[in-house]
Amino acid sequence: MQEIAFRIGNLPVHWYGIFVASGFMLGVWTAGVRARRDHIDPEKVIDSALWIFGGAFLGARILYVITFWDQEFAGKGFLHIFALRSGFVFYGGLIGAMVAGIGYTRWKKIPTWKLADALAPSVSLGHAFGRMGCLMTGCCYGSRCELPWAVSFPFGHPSHPATVHPVQVYEALLNLALFAALAWLYRRKRFDGQIIALYLLGYACVRAFVELFRGDYPERQMTGFMTPAHWASLVILVLGTGLYVWRRKSAAAPKAG
């Protein structure tokens, strides 16, 4: 755990920001390469990515503030909400990104599901980088673990002095595997919307598995072994299934005229 990578004068540059920015840029580049297959101008991918990133940023921060209000924000000044160092919830970002993305494609008259398919693998790639930022920051940490690959965080961290599961690494590796699978499937997709639907299904399973090893939730947010993200994963699984069935049926339906 090392939050600050370096300083520019008195300005600290955090590892979390470096990893998120790196994942975003690499994700946009790979999405642009895929978009050419569906005859989408890569410049439009870049433009849409900026809107989607903004929506994801707002959605992720809002859900984080709601989820951890009692622990981090209650009784503190309003400006503390904007003290950004980590403090994001991925599912909030996913919702925000989808709303912004659909709004942008409607506005610019870009095929929504073609663009979504091009972007979907890149979301997994960017998320893998983001989770490594979580590791360096010490957030989203795991439960107690005695296995050889367990990690420990320094004095002052909520898990200290225990060794814990490196859940950030688990999720980063699984997201990289999901990225590779979706990129492979993209070249073989049968209908528009297939890859984004498979992303929702795949990530819901990845997140539900990783959540089994999380250790940072307060007891009052747990329902047995179920974390809040487990419930969100169930919702995303249902939505992904519905989207897959709908888009497949739409592709198979005879075209009018």
Secondary structure, 3 states (H helix, E strand, C coil): CCCEEEEECCEEEEHHHHHHHHHHHHHHHHHHHHHHHHCCCHHHHHHHHHHHHHHHHHHHHHHHHHHCHHHHHCCCCHHHHHCCCCCCCHHHHHHHHHHHHHHHHHHHCCCHHHHHHHHHHHHHHHHHHHHHHHHHHCCCCECECCCCCCEECCCCCCCCCCEECCHHHHHHHHHHHHHHHHHHHHCCCCCCCHHHHHHHHHHHHHHHHHHCCECCCCHHHCECCECHHHHHHHHHHHHHHHHHHHHHHHHHCCCCC
